Amino acid sequence: MAALPFNDTRIEELVLRFNAVMAKEGTDISDLGGNATDDEVTATLQETEGDLSRNEITQEIESMNDEQQDALVALFWIGRGDAEPAAWEQTKALARQQHDGLVSRYLLGRPMVGEYLTEGLEKMLKYGVD
């Protein structure tokens, strides 16, 4: 039986953080101009140098042990359809083999990371994880 090295609540919280980070875009409007009240909305959707969201999620992922990082990548791949829940152990091993650089950078560089992690978790729960 497959087992996740973290509980599903932790994944759900991580997905919320990923979605918050992925919803933002780089700062591309230097002078917002216009109405000061409206400017706050635009600023909220742009990632700024002092924004902690990306740093926090990076620190959280990089503070995970190797098994948890491998499992996170495996969940992402399963959610994306690159692997099946039945191949959980092999998928984690492949994640370890292909590990190159920061796991957080890999995941943050993938579109729809939150959706794929959620889908991967749902597939694993249907499959039956401990």
N, C-alpha and C positions, 0 to 999 in steps of 0.2 A: 504494500500500500504506500502510495506517495505521501510525503509529509512536507509541509511548508516550514521553513525555519523562522517564521514570524506569523503572527495572527492576521486574519483577514482585515481586521480593523486598522492595523498599521498600514496595510496596502491602500485601503480606502482613503486614509488621511494623506498618504503620499500622493495619491492620484489627485486629490483636491489641490495640493501644492503644485504638482506638475501643471495642472490646468490653469492655475493662477499665473504661473510663470510663462506658459506657452501662449496665453492670451495677450501678453504684452508684446510690444514691438520696440525696436530700437528707436532712440530719440532721433527723429528726422525733421522735426519742426523747431527751429531755434527760436523763433519769435511767434508765439501763439496769437498775439494781438487780440483784437476783438473784445469780447465781454469777459471780465475777470471771473465771473461765475461759471461760464462755459469752459474756461481754460482749465479748471480743476478736473473736469471729466477727461479731457485730452491728456493731461499730465498723468492721470491714473492709468491710462492704457499704454503709456510709454515707459520703457525701462530706463531708469536713471542710474547714475554712478552710485548713489547712496542707497539704492534699492536692495534690501536684504533677501528678498524672496529667492533669487537664484543662488546666492551664497548659502542660505540656510538649507536648501534642498541638496546642494552639493555636499555640505558638511554632514548632513544626515546620511546620505548614501555612502559617502566615503568612510563614515564611522562604523558602518556595518562590517561584519566579518566576511571572509571570502565566500563562505557557504551562502550567506544571505544575499550578497551581491550577485553570485551566480544564479540564485533562485529568482532574483528580480529580473535579470536578463532573460532567463528561461520563461518566466511568466509573460514577458513582453513578446517573445517569439511565439509562444503558444497562442496568445491573443491575436497576433498578426497572422496566424495560420501557417507559420513556418515549421511547426512541430505539433505533435498531439500529446495530450495529457498522459497517455500510456507510455510515452517515451520520456517521462520526467527526468529520470536519473541520467539518461544519455544526453538530454538537452542541457542539463546543468553541467555535465562534463564537457560538452562542446563549448558552453559559455566560458568555462575555465580555460580551455585550450585556446580559444580565440581572444582571450582577455589581452587587451593592448591599450594601455592608458587608463584614464579615469572612467569608471562605469557611469558616473553622473554625467560626464561630458558626452558619452555615447548616447545615453537615454535622452538627455536634453537636446541632442542634435537630431532626434527622430520626431517627425510630425506625428501627431495623434498618440503620443506615448501614453497619456492618461487613459484614452479609450482602449488601447491594446492591453494595458495592464489590467483594466477592469474586465475586459473580455477574457483574458488569460485566467484571472482569478475565478470568474464564473465557470469557465470550462473545467478548471481543476476541482471546484466544489461539486460540480455535477459528476465528475469522474469519481470523486470520493477521496478527499485528502484528510489526513489526521491533523 
